[in-house]
C-alpha cells in the first residue's frame, strides 16, 4: 500500500543527519563549490598524462560549436587524416561538415515522413507513433547513417561549402524543421484516414520535401554539385582539380570502401547475447540506404580490435556516454575523477548492463581514438580527438582511462579485415530487430 511521508519520518531523517560526523563540513563544501568540485579526486589526474606509446594522429581538432554533429565531425576527422596522408594537404584542411549536415536533415525528413505513412493506421496513443512524433529529426546519428549519406552524396572540402550561423548553432533550425514535419504528419495521416490514393499522397509528400529543401537552403546554403579544389600542400606546391563532383572527390581523395567498416557494440544486457547482430526499428536517415547493423562483442574484444586498427596506422570512430565521469575543461575521462557516492555517503553502484537497462547511460557522443598507451601488453589509457575546439583538454584532445573505456564506450567502427573468420561469419547474419527506444538506438 502507498505510504506518505509523515512528520515522524522527517524528524527521524533529521536526527539521522545530525549523527553524521562530517555533515556540516560536507554541506558547506557542496553549497559553496557544487557536487562535482567537492567530489573531485585530483590525484586521478596524475595517471592521465597525455603521452602515449602508440600515437597515430595529432591533427588540429575541429569544433562542432553549438550543434549535435559529433558523429559527422568524428567520421570526417578520420577521413581527413587519409587525405592528409595521401595528398600532403596542410594539417588545417577539413572536410565540409555542413555539406553532409544538409543532406542528413533532408534525408531524415523523408525518413520521418515515410514512417508517418507506415504508421498512419495506428492511433496517436500507439507507443511507436508517439516515439516517432517526439523528435521528427535531430542532429545526431550513427556510423551506418554516415555511410549511407556518403555513398549517396560524397563529401566536399570545407572550402566548397562553409559553415553558417544555423550549422554552428542548430537549435532554431531544429525547432522550425520539427514544427514543419509535425504539421506535415497531420496532413499525411488525414489523407490516409480519408482513403486518398497513393498517387495523391506521394504527390503531397513530394511537395512537403520541396518545402524542406527550401528551408535547408535558406539555413545552410545550396549544396554544391561541382567545384574546384585547389590548395598548396605542406611543401608549398600548388594543386588544382576543376569541376569535380562530391562523389568523385570522395573516391579520389578519401578512397575508403565504407562497406569494409562495421559497427561493433558492447551491450552486456540479457536481451542482447554476444556474437549476434542487431538493428533498430525506425532508425536511419536514407530511405533505401545502408541499414543500421550492430555486432555485439565483449568489451575486451572491442579494445583488441581498436588496438589492431591503430597499429595499422588508422584512427577509430567510437561512440560513448561522454557526460559520465568526464572533465571537459581538462579533457579527462576516468571512473576515478569524482567520488559522489563517498561524498554523499551512499551507494550509487551499477553495472554497465544495469545502467543501460535503467536509463542511467546511453551512447550520446562520437569521437575518434587516435592513440593508446600500452604497458606490459595491456592498454592503460587512450588518446581521443574530440570536436569541441582546441580550448579544452590538450589542444582539444582528451585522455580516456582504460577503466572508462570499459564502462562507457558502447561502439567502435572497425575494418572487418581485423575480425576473425568466425566473427566475419557472425557479423553477416540477419540482425535481430530491436524496439525504436532501445538504448542501442540512441544517436551520438
Backbone torsions as a table, in degrees:
resi	resn	phi	psi	omega
1	UNK	NA	143.1	177.4
2	UNK	-61.7	143.3	179.7
3	UNK	-132.2	121.2	-178.1
4	UNK	-76.4	162.6	175.5
5	UNK	-78.2	119.2	-176.4
6	UNK	-96.8	161.9	173.6
7	UNK	-56.5	-32.9	178.8
8	UNK	-66.9	-37.9	176.0
9	UNK	-60.3	-47.4	-177.6
10	UNK	-63.3	-39.6	178.8
11	UNK	-62.8	-39.8	179.4
12	UNK	-66.4	-40.3	178.6
13	UNK	-63.4	-40.1	179.1
14	UNK	-64.3	-40.8	179.5
15	UNK	-66.8	-39.0	178.0
16	UNK	-63.2	-38.1	179.1
17	UNK	-64.1	-38.9	179.2
18	UNK	-61.7	-26.8	-178.9
19	UNK	-81.5	-9.5	177.3
20	UNK	-74.6	116.4	-172.6
21	UNK	-63.8	-30.4	-176.1
22	UNK	-107.4	15.1	-172.7
23	UNK	-57.6	-46.0	-177.5
24	UNK	-67.8	-38.6	178.4
25	UNK	-63.3	-45.4	-179.2
26	UNK	-65.6	-42.2	179.8
27	UNK	-59.9	-44.4	-179.6
28	UNK	-64.4	-41.0	-180.0
29	UNK	-65.4	-46.0	-175.9
30	UNK	-70.8	-42.1	-179.2
31	UNK	-65.7	-29.7	-178.9
32	UNK	-87.4	-40.7	-171.3
33	UNK	-105.6	-19.4	-172.9
34	UNK	94.4	168.8	-173.2
35	UNK	-71.0	-51.9	-173.9
36	UNK	-67.2	-41.7	178.9
37	UNK	-61.9	-35.3	179.3
38	UNK	-75.6	-26.2	-177.8
39	UNK	-97.1	0.2	-175.1
40	UNK	-68.2	139.9	175.4
41	UNK	-113.0	96.6	-172.9
42	UNK	-74.0	-11.7	174.2
43	UNK	-67.0	-26.2	178.8
44	UNK	-62.8	-30.0	-179.9
45	UNK	-60.0	-31.2	-176.7
46	UNK	-66.8	-21.0	-179.5
47	UNK	-88.6	-0.7	-172.0
48	UNK	-122.9	45.4	174.2
49	UNK	-63.1	140.1	-178.0
50	UNK	-80.5	55.3	177.8
51	UNK	-126.5	132.5	-171.5
52	UNK	-135.8	141.7	179.5
53	UNK	-71.3	-27.0	176.3
54	UNK	-124.9	113.3	-175.1
55	UNK	-131.8	108.6	-171.3
56	UNK	-88.0	-38.6	-172.4
57	UNK	-145.7	142.1	174.5
58	UNK	-134.4	35.2	-179.7
59	UNK	-65.2	153.0	178.2
60	UNK	-58.1	140.8	-177.6
61	UNK	-77.7	156.2	176.0
62	UNK	-98.7	178.4	-175.5
63	UNK	-139.7	111.0	179.7
64	UNK	-77.1	-9.8	179.0
65	UNK	53.9	-138.4	-173.5
66	UNK	-93.7	61.4	178.0
67	UNK	-143.6	162.6	-179.2
68	UNK	-101.7	42.5	-173.5
69	UNK	-96.6	22.1	-174.2
70	UNK	-54.1	-38.5	-178.0
71	UNK	-63.1	-37.7	177.1
72	UNK	-72.1	-43.8	179.0
73	UNK	-60.4	-45.5	-178.4
74	UNK	-61.6	-44.0	-180.0
75	UNK	-64.3	-46.3	-178.8
76	UNK	-69.1	-27.4	174.8
77	UNK	-67.3	-36.8	176.2
78	UNK	-66.8	-33.7	-176.6
79	UNK	-80.5	-35.3	-179.2
80	UNK	-67.3	-26.4	176.1
81	UNK	-66.3	-30.5	176.0
82	UNK	-70.4	-41.0	177.5
83	UNK	-62.8	-42.8	179.0
84	UNK	-61.0	-43.4	-178.2
85	UNK	-70.7	-36.0	-175.0
86	UNK	-86.1	-27.5	-172.6
87	UNK	-125.7	6.3	173.3
88	UNK	57.8	33.6	177.1
89	UNK	-70.9	156.8	179.4
90	UNK	-59.4	152.2	-178.0
91	UNK	-62.5	-22.3	-179.4
92	UNK	-77.7	-7.5	-178.4
93	UNK	-60.2	138.8	174.5
94	UNK	-137.2	151.4	169.9
95	UNK	-86.2	150.9	-175.0
96	UNK	-71.9	116.8	176.6
97	UNK	-78.5	-33.2	-177.2
98	UNK	-70.3	-28.6	178.2
99	UNK	-59.2	-50.6	178.9
100	UNK	-72.2	-29.8	177.0
101	UNK	-60.6	-42.5	177.8
102	UNK	-57.5	-54.8	-174.6
103	UNK	-69.8	-29.7	176.8
104	UNK	-64.6	-45.2	-179.3
105	UNK	-68.1	-35.2	177.5
106	UNK	-66.8	-46.2	-179.9
107	UNK	-67.8	-38.6	177.3
108	UNK	-62.8	-34.3	177.6
109	UNK	-64.4	-44.2	176.4
110	UNK	-64.5	-39.1	179.5
111	UNK	-62.7	-42.4	178.6
112	UNK	-63.4	-49.9	-178.2
113	UNK	-62.9	-34.9	176.3
114	UNK	-63.6	-42.4	178.3
115	UNK	-70.2	-30.4	174.5
116	UNK	-60.7	-43.1	179.2
117	UNK	-68.9	-37.1	179.2
118	UNK	-64.8	-29.2	-176.5
119	UNK	-108.7	12.9	-173.0
120	UNK	-65.5	-21.6	179.0
121	UNK	-86.6	-1.0	179.4
122	UNK	-96.9	148.5	179.5
123	UNK	-68.2	158.1	178.8
124	UNK	-62.8	-22.2	178.9
125	UNK	-79.8	-9.7	176.7
126	UNK	-61.3	138.3	-173.6
127	UNK	-62.5	-37.7	-179.6
128	UNK	-67.9	-40.8	178.5
129	UNK	-64.7	-44.5	178.5
130	UNK	-60.5	-43.3	178.3
131	UNK	-61.0	-42.8	-178.3
132	UNK	-62.7	-41.1	-175.4
133	UNK	-80.3	-16.0	180.0
134	UNK	-60.3	-43.9	-179.4
135	UNK	-142.8	88.4	-178.7
136	UNK	-54.0	-40.0	175.0
137	UNK	-153.9	159.4	178.1
138	UNK	-153.2	178.6	-175.6
139	UNK	-75.4	-31.2	-169.0
140	UNK	-73.1	172.0	179.5
141	UNK	-169.8	-177.0	178.2
142	UNK	-130.4	169.8	-172.0
143	UNK	-56.6	-47.7	-177.2
144	UNK	-62.2	-26.9	176.0
145	UNK	-70.6	-35.6	174.4
146	UNK	-62.9	-47.7	-178.5
147	UNK	-59.4	-41.2	-179.5
148	UNK	-63.3	-40.7	179.1
149	UNK	-65.3	-47.8	-175.3
150	UNK	-68.3	-37.5	177.5
151	UNK	-59.9	-34.9	-176.5
152	UNK	-88.5	-38.4	-170.3
153	UNK	-117.5	-9.7	-177.8
154	UNK	70.5	-163.0	177.4
155	UNK	-137.9	163.7	177.3
156	UNK	-138.2	156.8	174.5
157	UNK	-70.3	159.5	-178.7
158	UNK	-61.7	-27.5	179.1
159	UNK	-65.3	-21.0	-178.8
160	UNK	-89.4	-20.3	176.6
161	UNK	-156.9	104.6	-172.7
162	UNK	-90.2	167.9	179.7
163	UNK	-66.4	155.1	176.4
164	UNK	-129.1	173.8	178.3
165	UNK	-58.5	-38.5	-177.1
166	UNK	-77.6	-25.3	176.4
167	UNK	-79.1	-33.2	178.1
168	UNK	-75.6	-27.1	177.7
169	UNK	-140.1	97.2	-166.2
170	UNK	-92.6	0.8	-172.2
171	UNK	-63.5	-42.1	-178.9
172	UNK	-66.4	-41.9	178.0
173	UNK	-64.4	-43.1	179.0
174	UNK	-60.0	-41.8	178.7
175	UNK	-61.6	-46.2	-179.4
176	UNK	-65.0	-45.1	-179.4
177	UNK	-62.9	-44.5	-176.9
178	UNK	-68.8	-34.9	173.8
179	UNK	-63.1	-45.4	179.6
180	UNK	-62.2	-43.0	-177.0
181	UNK	-69.1	-36.6	175.6
182	UNK	-66.7	-40.0	174.4
183	UNK	-56.9	-45.5	179.9
184	UNK	-65.4	-35.4	179.1
185	UNK	-62.8	-38.5	177.3
186	UNK	-58.6	-45.9	-177.7
187	UNK	-66.0	-46.3	-178.0
188	UNK	-64.7	-42.5	178.8
189	UNK	-63.6	-36.3	178.3
190	UNK	-68.2	-39.4	177.8
191	UNK	-61.3	-41.4	177.9
192	UNK	-65.1	-44.8	-179.8
193	UNK	-60.3	-36.5	-179.2
194	UNK	-80.6	-1.2	176.6
195	UNK	76.0	26.5	179.3
196	UNK	-68.0	155.3	-177.1
197	UNK	-69.5	158.2	177.6
198	UNK	-60.6	-35.3	180.0
199	UNK	-63.2	-44.5	-179.8
200	UNK	-66.3	-42.8	-178.9
201	UNK	-64.0	-45.0	-179.5
202	UNK	-65.4	-36.5	178.2
203	UNK	-64.9	-40.4	178.3
204	UNK	-66.5	-40.7	177.6
205	UNK	-62.4	-38.2	178.6
206	UNK	-64.7	-39.1	175.7
207	UNK	-61.3	-40.4	179.7
208	UNK	-63.0	-43.2	179.3
209	UNK	-65.9	-32.8	175.3
210	UNK	-61.4	-40.2	178.2
211	UNK	-67.8	-40.9	178.7
212	UNK	-62.8	-42.8	178.6
213	UNK	-58.5	-44.4	-179.7
214	UNK	-62.6	-42.8	178.2
215	UNK	-59.4	-41.6	-178.3
216	UNK	-69.6	-36.7	176.7
217	UNK	-64.5	-40.4	177.5
218	UNK	-62.0	-35.5	-175.7
219	UNK	-84.7	-37.9	-171.5
220	UNK	-115.7	-12.6	-171.2
221	UNK	90.7	165.3	-178.8
222	UNK	-75.4	127.8	-179.7
223	UNK	-66.5	135.5	-176.2
224	UNK	-70.0	146.4	177.2
225	UNK	-112.3	-33.1	173.2
226	UNK	-143.1	145.8	-176.6
227	UNK	-154.8	169.5	175.2
228	UNK	-107.3	126.6	179.1
229	UNK	-106.2	113.7	177.2
230	UNK	-132.4	143.4	-178.1
231	UNK	-161.6	161.5	168.2
232	UNK	-105.4	128.2	-177.4
233	UNK	-76.8	-177.7	-176.4
234	UNK	-65.5	-14.5	175.7
235	UNK	-99.9	11.9	177.6
236	UNK	69.6	19.9	176.1
237	UNK	-86.0	136.6	-176.3
238	UNK	-86.6	139.4	177.8
239	UNK	-136.7	146.3	176.6
240	UNK	-144.9	139.0	178.1
241	UNK	-134.0	109.2	-171.3
242	UNK	-97.8	149.1	174.2
243	UNK	51.4	48.9	179.4
244	UNK	-100.0	142.3	178.7
245	UNK	-89.5	162.1	178.4
246	UNK	-58.9	-38.7	179.2
247	UNK	-70.8	-37.8	176.2
248	UNK	-64.8	-39.1	179.5
249	UNK	-62.9	-44.0	179.5
250	UNK	-61.5	-45.2	-177.6
251	UNK	-65.1	-39.1	-175.6
252	UNK	-80.5	-45.9	-169.7
253	UNK	-95.5	-33.7	177.6
254	UNK	-93.2	-50.4	172.4
255	UNK	54.1	55.0	177.5
256	UNK	-118.6	132.7	173.5
257	UNK	-85.5	100.4	-174.6
258	UNK	-63.4	-23.6	179.1
259	UNK	-67.7	-16.2	179.1
260	UNK	-77.6	-13.3	-173.1
261	UNK	-104.6	134.6	-176.1
262	UNK	-126.6	150.8	177.8
263	UNK	-85.6	119.1	175.7
264	UNK	-108.2	123.5	-179.6
265	UNK	-113.1	162.1	170.2
266	UNK	-125.2	101.7	176.6
267	UNK	-128.1	93.0	-174.2
268	UNK	-82.9	34.9	179.7
269	UNK	-87.6	156.6	-174.9
270	UNK	-63.0	-27.2	-175.8
271	UNK	-82.2	-2.5	-177.9
272	UNK	-132.1	81.7	177.4
273	UNK	-57.1	146.8	176.5
274	UNK	-66.2	162.3	178.1
275	UNK	64.5	26.1	173.7
276	UNK	-129.6	161.8	-177.9
277	UNK	-108.2	155.8	-175.6
278	UNK	-143.0	150.3	169.9
279	UNK	-132.4	172.0	-175.4
280	UNK	-127.1	125.8	-178.8
281	UNK	-61.5	138.3	176.7
282	UNK	63.2	23.0	177.9
283	UNK	-110.7	123.5	178.9
284	UNK	162.8	-173.2	175.6
285	UNK	-138.6	-47.4	-176.6
286	UNK	-94.5	113.2	175.8
287	UNK	-62.8	123.4	-176.9
288	UNK	84.7	0.1	-179.8
289	UNK	-89.2	-170.0	-178.4
290	UNK	-60.5	124.4	-179.1
291	UNK	-77.6	158.3	175.1
292	UNK	-69.8	131.8	177.2
293	UNK	-148.9	125.5	179.8
294	UNK	-117.5	139.6	175.9
295	UNK	-112.6	118.5	-171.4
296	UNK	-92.3	123.3	-180.0
297	UNK	-135.1	159.7	175.4
298	UNK	-60.5	153.5	-173.9
299	UNK	-62.4	-35.1	-179.9
300	UNK	-64.6	-30.6	177.6
301	UNK	-71.8	-35.5	175.0
302	UNK	-59.8	-40.5	179.7
303	UNK	-66.3	-43.7	-179.6
304	UNK	-60.5	-43.9	-179.0
305	UNK	-68.2	-37.7	177.4
306	UNK	-62.1	-43.6	179.2
307	UNK	-63.8	-41.7	178.7
308	UNK	-58.7	-43.5	-178.8
309	UNK	-68.9	-38.1	176.6
310	UNK	-64.6	-41.3	180.0
311	UNK	-62.8	-25.9	176.8
312	UNK	-84.0	3.9	176.9
313	UNK	86.7	17.9	-176.1
314	UNK	-122.1	133.7	179.6
315	UNK	-74.7	170.3	-172.3
316	UNK	-130.2	120.1	171.5
317	UNK	-70.4	134.1	177.9
318	UNK	-146.5	156.3	179.2
319	UNK	-118.7	140.4	-175.4
320	UNK	-152.9	178.4	174.3
321	UNK	-102.3	87.1	-169.1
322	UNK	-69.9	-18.1	-178.7
323	UNK	-76.9	-11.6	-177.2
324	UNK	-86.9	127.1	173.6
325	UNK	46.0	51.2	-175.0
326	UNK	-127.9	137.4	176.8
327	UNK	-112.2	99.8	-174.6
328	UNK	-64.2	-44.7	-175.1
329	UNK	-60.1	-47.5	-177.3
330	UNK	-89.0	-7.3	178.0
331	UNK	68.9	48.4	-177.4
332	UNK	-125.5	140.4	174.5
333	UNK	-133.5	112.7	-174.5
334	UNK	-159.2	140.2	-178.3
335	UNK	-70.0	-10.5	179.3
336	UNK	-104.5	9.8	-179.0
337	UNK	-66.2	-40.4	-176.1
338	UNK	-131.4	145.4	177.5
339	UNK	-126.3	69.2	-178.1
340	UNK	-65.7	-36.2	179.7
341	UNK	-62.7	-42.1	177.6
342	UNK	-66.6	-41.0	179.2
343	UNK	-59.8	-44.5	-177.3
344	UNK	-88.0	-3.3	-179.4
345	UNK	55.6	54.4	-179.7
346	UNK	-146.5	171.8	-179.8
347	UNK	-107.2	115.3	178.6
348	UNK	-114.3	13.0	-171.9
349	UNK	-67.4	138.7	173.8
350	UNK	-146.5	147.9	173.6
351	UNK	-78.1	166.7	177.8
352	UNK	-59.2	-41.9	178.8
353	UNK	-63.4	-42.5	179.8
354	UNK	-64.6	-38.9	178.1
355	UNK	-62.1	-38.8	177.4
356	UNK	-69.1	-45.5	-176.5
357	UNK	-66.5	-32.6	-173.6
358	UNK	-106.0	13.7	172.8
359	UNK	76.4	16.3	179.5
360	UNK	-80.0	-26.2	-174.7
361	UNK	-150.8	140.5	171.9
362	UNK	-147.7	165.8	174.1
363	UNK	-70.3	123.0	-178.8
364	UNK	-133.4	2.6	-177.1
365	UNK	-155.0	137.9	177.6
366	UNK	-111.3	139.3	178.2
367	UNK	-142.6	-169.4	-177.5
368	UNK	-128.1	127.2	172.9
369	UNK	-85.3	121.9	-176.1
370	UNK	-117.3	-3.1	-179.6
371	UNK	-168.5	169.5	179.6
372	UNK	-153.8	147.5	174.5
373	UNK	-105.3	117.3	-177.4
374	UNK	-110.6	122.7	179.7
375	UNK	-123.2	124.1	-178.6
376	UNK	53.9	39.0	175.8
377	UNK	81.0	1.9	-177.0
378	UNK	-122.4	141.8	176.3
379	UNK	-71.9	138.0	177.2
380	UNK	-113.3	-33.9	176.7
381	UNK	-155.6	161.2	-172.3
382	UNK	-128.4	143.6	176.8
383	UNK	-92.2	130.8	-172.9
384	UNK	-126.8	125.7	173.0
385	UNK	-89.3	116.6	179.0
386	UNK	-97.0	-178.7	179.2
387	UNK	-130.4	41.2	-180.0
388	UNK	-111.8	23.8	180.0
389	UNK	82.1	175.4	-173.2
390	UNK	-96.6	9.9	-179.7
391	UNK	-91.0	-4.1	177.6
392	UNK	-116.7	157.4	179.3
393	UNK	62.7	-147.1	176.0
394	UNK	-101.7	91.1	-174.8
395	UNK	53.5	37.9	176.8
396	UNK	95.4	-10.4	178.8
397	UNK	-90.8	142.1	179.5
398	UNK	-109.5	160.1	172.3
399	UNK	-113.6	125.8	-179.3
400	UNK	-113.2	122.1	177.8
401	UNK	-70.4	157.2	179.4
402	UNK	-65.5	-33.3	177.8
403	UNK	-64.4	-37.9	178.2
404	UNK	-67.1	-39.8	174.7
405	UNK	-53.8	-46.6	-177.9
406	UNK	-60.4	-40.8	-171.5
407	UNK	-89.1	-32.8	-168.1
408	UNK	-127.1	2.9	171.1
409	UNK	-90.9	129.7	-176.3
410	UNK	-116.8	-15.7	-174.0
411	UNK	-154.7	136.9	168.8
412	UNK	-131.6	150.2	178.8
413	UNK	-109.5	119.9	-169.3
414	UNK	-126.9	139.6	171.3
415	UNK	-65.2	128.1	-172.7
416	UNK	-65.4	-11.0	177.7
417	UNK	-67.0	-18.2	179.4
418	UNK	-87.1	-7.2	176.5
419	UNK	-77.6	155.7	172.7
420	UNK	-72.9	166.4	177.7
421	UNK	-59.0	-41.5	179.7
422	UNK	-65.4	-40.7	179.3
423	UNK	-65.3	-38.2	178.2
424	UNK	-64.6	-37.9	177.2
425	UNK	-65.8	-41.4	179.9
426	UNK	-68.2	-35.0	-175.0
427	UNK	-67.8	-26.3	-177.8
428	UNK	-89.0	-0.4	-179.6
429	UNK	-64.4	158.1	177.6
430	UNK	-65.9	127.8	-174.2
431	UNK	-76.9	149.4	169.2
432	UNK	-73.4	136.4	-177.4
433	UNK	-89.6	122.6	178.7
434	UNK	-96.3	158.7	179.1
435	UNK	-65.1	153.3	-177.7
436	UNK	-56.8	-29.2	-176.9
437	UNK	-94.6	11.8	178.4
438	UNK	-63.0	145.1	179.6
439	UNK	-55.8	-29.3	179.5
440	UNK	-77.1	1.2	176.5
441	UNK	-101.0	1.8	178.1
442	UNK	-68.9	154.8	-175.5
443	UNK	-106.5	134.1	175.8
444	UNK	-76.4	NA	NA
